[in-house]
Amino acid sequence: MEKLSICGERPVQQLCAAASSFLRLCLLALSLLGILHAATARGDPDFAIRTSDVVTGGLVLGNSITVNVTAPSPGLIKQAKVTLNGNDVTSALLPDGNKGSITGVVSGLTVGPNKFEVFTRSGPKGAVAQLVVARATLPGTTCASLAALSGFPIQPSGSTGGTTISSAVLVPATTGANALPEYCRVQGILQDRLGVAGVAGTVSFRSDQPYGTRFDVRLPTAWNGRYMFQGGGGTEGGTPNATGSLTNGTNGV
């Protein structure tokens, strides 16, 4: 899942960069990492390596997964050599009762991409099958605890506020056409203050106009290492849903 954020201003001349900074620092505090790449078979199409140990959003959460390797025949599966990041892990896989198939739990996944490769001891030098997964870690703190953040990362200065968290809610995973994994939704405002608005000398002029940069940050419990930012500019004043859609009038990067 991509990390999504929305920031917009309720009439304000402050850019959304501050909210983006807040997002990056929150992610560092939560220590959220990980991304899963789909299995890619290379070499001999009759060989395959796969795993079903993924969660919604396509992530591996632990340092071990169950791996299955299949070959065209029992004889060829006996000649298979399986490596994880270059280390031989063949001994972790055993015959599982299916013809030309071995299965086992392989440990040693590190944070970030991990490459499994299958070789044949008497076949071509290159890998006959490959699987790349990447590991996510659990958050370093709870979602609810983020509601207590005060003045982070922006500190108040004079009559200008710092960082105010208005809501931090853990949202369960969803299924369907737009399935999303579990995430923490954090909403708030940066640098809230009063300023002037309108045209001086007319009834439109006032000196108590609220300003501030609102933000809506969604922090996946298992983050895939990617980041997406949506927002507006000037004093447009809106924070559309940070769902990643590029059809709701916002800009995504």
C-alpha positions as CSV (number, residue, x, y, z in Angstrom):
1,M,0.0,0.0,0.0
2,E,1.2,3.4,-0.8
3,K,1.4,6.0,2.0
4,L,-1.2,8.6,1.1
5,S,-1.6,12.2,2.4
6,I,-3.7,15.2,1.6
7,C,-2.9,18.7,2.6
8,G,-4.8,21.8,1.9
9,E,-5.4,25.2,3.3
10,R,-8.3,26.9,4.8
11,P,-7.5,30.3,3.4
12,V,-3.8,30.3,3.8
13,Q,-0.6,31.3,2.0
14,Q,1.4,28.5,3.8
15,L,2.5,25.8,1.4
16,C,1.7,22.1,2.0
17,A,5.4,21.3,2.3
18,A,5.1,21.5,6.1
19,A,2.5,18.7,6.1
20,S,4.8,16.6,3.9
21,S,7.6,17.1,6.4
22,F,5.3,15.9,9.2
23,L,4.4,12.8,7.2
24,R,8.0,11.8,6.7
25,L,8.9,12.3,10.3
26,C,5.9,10.3,11.5
27,L,6.9,7.5,9.2
28,L,10.4,7.5,10.7
29,A,8.9,7.3,14.2
30,L,6.6,4.4,13.3
31,S,9.4,2.5,11.6
32,L,7.2,1.3,8.8
33,L,8.9,-0.4,6.0
34,G,8.3,-3.0,3.3
35,I,7.1,-3.8,-0.2
36,L,6.2,-7.0,-2.0
37,H,7.0,-7.7,-5.6
38,A,5.1,-10.4,-7.5
39,A,6.7,-13.7,-8.1
40,T,8.6,-13.7,-11.4
41,A,9.5,-17.0,-13.0
42,R,12.6,-17.0,-15.2
43,G,14.5,-19.6,-17.1
44,D,12.5,-22.9,-17.3
45,P,8.7,-22.2,-17.1
46,D,8.2,-25.7,-15.8
47,F,9.9,-24.7,-12.5
48,A,8.1,-22.4,-10.1
49,I,8.5,-20.9,-6.6
50,R,5.7,-19.2,-4.7
51,T,4.4,-18.2,-1.3
52,S,1.0,-17.4,0.1
53,D,2.2,-15.6,3.2
54,V,1.1,-12.1,2.2
55,V,-1.4,-9.8,3.8
56,T,-3.8,-7.3,2.2
57,G,-1.7,-4.9,0.2
58,G,0.8,-7.6,-0.7
59,L,3.2,-7.6,2.2
60,V,5.2,-10.1,4.2
61,L,5.2,-9.1,7.9
62,G,7.7,-11.5,9.5
63,N,11.2,-12.7,9.0
64,S,10.1,-16.1,7.7
65,I,7.6,-17.4,5.1
66,T,6.4,-20.7,3.8
67,V,7.9,-21.4,0.3
68,N,6.8,-24.0,-2.2
69,V,8.9,-25.1,-5.2
70,T,7.7,-27.3,-8.0
71,A,9.5,-29.0,-10.8
72,P,8.4,-31.1,-13.8
73,S,9.4,-34.4,-12.1
74,P,10.5,-35.9,-8.8
75,G,13.9,-36.4,-10.2
76,L,14.4,-32.7,-11.1
77,I,13.0,-31.5,-7.7
78,K,15.7,-33.6,-6.0
79,Q,18.3,-31.7,-8.0
80,A,16.9,-28.3,-7.1
81,K,18.9,-25.8,-5.1
82,V,17.1,-22.9,-3.4
83,T,18.8,-19.7,-2.3
84,L,17.6,-16.7,-0.3
85,N,19.7,-13.6,-1.0
86,G,22.5,-15.8,-2.2
87,N,22.4,-18.2,0.8
88,D,21.5,-21.9,0.4
89,V,18.2,-22.6,2.1
90,T,17.4,-25.9,0.3
91,S,17.5,-27.9,3.6
92,A,14.5,-26.0,4.9
93,L,12.3,-27.4,2.1
94,L,11.1,-31.1,2.2
95,P,8.8,-33.2,0.0
96,D,5.2,-32.3,0.7
97,G,3.4,-35.4,-0.8
98,N,2.8,-33.8,-4.2
99,K,4.7,-35.0,-7.2
100,G,7.8,-32.8,-8.0
101,S,7.1,-30.5,-5.1
102,I,8.9,-29.4,-1.9
103,T,7.6,-27.0,0.8
104,G,9.1,-25.5,4.0
105,V,9.4,-22.4,6.2
106,V,12.4,-20.3,5.3
107,S,13.7,-17.8,7.8
108,G,16.1,-14.9,7.4
109,L,14.1,-12.3,5.5
110,T,15.5,-8.8,6.0
111,V,13.7,-5.5,5.8
112,G,13.3,-4.6,2.1
113,P,13.5,-6.8,-1.0
114,N,14.5,-10.5,-0.6
115,K,15.3,-12.7,-3.6
116,F,14.6,-16.4,-3.7
117,E,16.2,-18.3,-6.6
118,V,15.9,-21.9,-7.8
119,F,18.8,-23.6,-9.5
120,T,19.3,-27.1,-10.9
121,R,22.5,-28.8,-9.9
122,S,22.9,-30.5,-13.3
123,G,21.1,-27.9,-15.5
124,P,21.8,-24.4,-16.7
125,K,23.9,-22.0,-14.6
126,G,21.2,-19.4,-14.3
127,A,18.2,-19.5,-12.0
128,V,15.2,-21.5,-13.4
129,A,12.7,-19.7,-11.1
130,Q,12.8,-16.6,-9.0
131,L,10.6,-14.9,-6.3
132,V,11.2,-11.5,-4.9
133,V,9.4,-10.5,-1.7
134,A,10.0,-7.7,0.7
135,R,9.4,-7.6,4.4
136,A,7.4,-5.0,6.3
137,T,7.9,-4.3,10.0
138,L,5.2,-3.5,12.6
139,P,4.8,0.1,13.8
140,G,7.1,1.3,16.5
141,T,4.2,2.9,18.3
142,T,0.4,2.7,18.4
143,C,-1.9,4.7,16.2
144,A,-3.8,6.1,19.2
145,S,-0.6,7.5,20.7
146,L,-0.2,9.9,17.8
147,A,-3.2,11.8,19.0
148,A,-1.1,13.0,21.9
149,L,1.6,14.6,19.7
150,S,2.0,18.2,20.3
151,G,4.2,20.7,18.5
152,F,5.7,18.0,16.3
153,P,7.2,18.6,13.9
154,I,6.2,22.3,13.8
155,Q,6.6,24.2,17.1
156,P,4.3,27.1,18.0
157,S,5.8,30.6,17.7
158,G,4.2,33.7,19.1
159,S,0.5,33.8,18.1
160,T,1.1,31.1,15.4
161,G,0.3,27.6,16.4
162,G,2.5,24.6,15.9
163,T,1.1,21.1,15.1
164,T,-2.3,20.1,16.4
165,I,-3.5,16.6,15.9
166,S,-7.3,16.5,15.8
167,S,-7.8,12.8,15.2
168,A,-5.7,9.6,15.0
169,V,-7.9,6.5,14.2
170,L,-6.9,3.0,13.2
171,V,-8.9,2.0,10.1
172,P,-9.5,-1.7,9.5
173,A,-8.5,-3.4,6.2
174,T,-11.2,-3.4,3.5
175,T,-12.0,-5.7,0.7
176,G,-13.6,-5.3,-2.7
177,A,-12.6,-3.3,-5.9
178,N,-10.6,-0.7,-3.9
179,A,-9.3,-3.0,-1.1
180,L,-7.0,-1.2,1.4
181,P,-4.9,-2.7,4.2
182,E,-5.2,-1.5,7.7
183,Y,-3.9,2.0,8.3
184,C,-3.7,4.8,10.8
185,R,-5.5,8.0,9.7
186,V,-4.1,11.1,11.2
187,Q,-5.7,14.5,10.8
188,G,-4.8,17.9,12.1
189,I,-3.6,21.4,11.3
190,L,-0.3,23.2,11.1
191,Q,0.4,26.8,12.1
192,D,-3.1,27.9,12.8
193,R,-3.4,31.6,13.3
194,L,-5.6,34.7,12.7
195,G,-4.8,37.1,9.9
196,V,-6.3,39.7,7.6
197,A,-8.6,39.1,4.7
198,G,-10.7,41.1,2.3
199,V,-10.1,44.6,0.8
200,A,-9.0,47.3,3.2
201,G,-11.5,50.1,3.5
202,T,-14.4,47.9,2.5
203,V,-16.9,45.8,4.5
204,S,-15.1,42.7,3.3
205,F,-12.0,43.6,5.3
206,R,-11.4,41.7,8.6
207,S,-8.5,40.9,10.8
208,D,-9.8,37.7,12.5
209,Q,-9.7,35.4,9.5
210,P,-8.5,31.9,10.5
211,Y,-5.5,30.5,8.6
212,G,-3.7,27.2,8.8
213,T,-2.5,24.2,6.8
214,R,-4.8,21.2,7.3
215,F,-3.5,17.7,6.7
216,D,-4.9,14.1,6.3
217,V,-2.2,11.5,6.6
218,R,-2.8,7.7,6.2
219,L,0.0,5.5,7.6
220,P,-0.3,1.8,6.7
221,T,0.4,-0.6,9.5
222,A,2.5,-2.5,6.9
223,W,4.1,0.1,4.6
224,N,5.4,-0.8,1.1
225,G,8.0,1.9,1.1
226,R,6.3,4.2,-1.4
227,Y,4.8,7.6,-0.9
228,M,2.0,9.5,-2.6
229,F,1.2,13.2,-2.0
230,Q,-2.0,14.9,-3.0
231,G,-2.9,18.5,-2.3
232,G,-3.9,21.9,-3.5
233,G,-2.4,25.4,-3.5
234,G,-3.2,28.9,-2.6
235,T,-6.3,29.3,-0.4
236,E,-8.4,26.6,-1.9
237,G,-9.1,25.3,1.6
238,G,-10.0,21.6,0.9
239,T,-8.6,18.3,2.0
240,P,-10.1,15.6,-0.4
241,N,-10.0,12.0,0.7
242,A,-6.4,10.7,0.6
243,T,-7.3,7.5,-1.3
244,G,-4.9,7.8,-4.1
245,S,-7.5,8.7,-6.7
246,L,-6.4,11.0,-9.5
247,T,-10.0,11.7,-10.6
248,N,-11.2,13.7,-7.7
249,G,-9.7,17.0,-8.8
250,T,-6.4,16.6,-6.8
251,N,-2.9,16.1,-8.0
252,G,-1.0,13.0,-7.1
253,V,2.8,12.5,-7.3
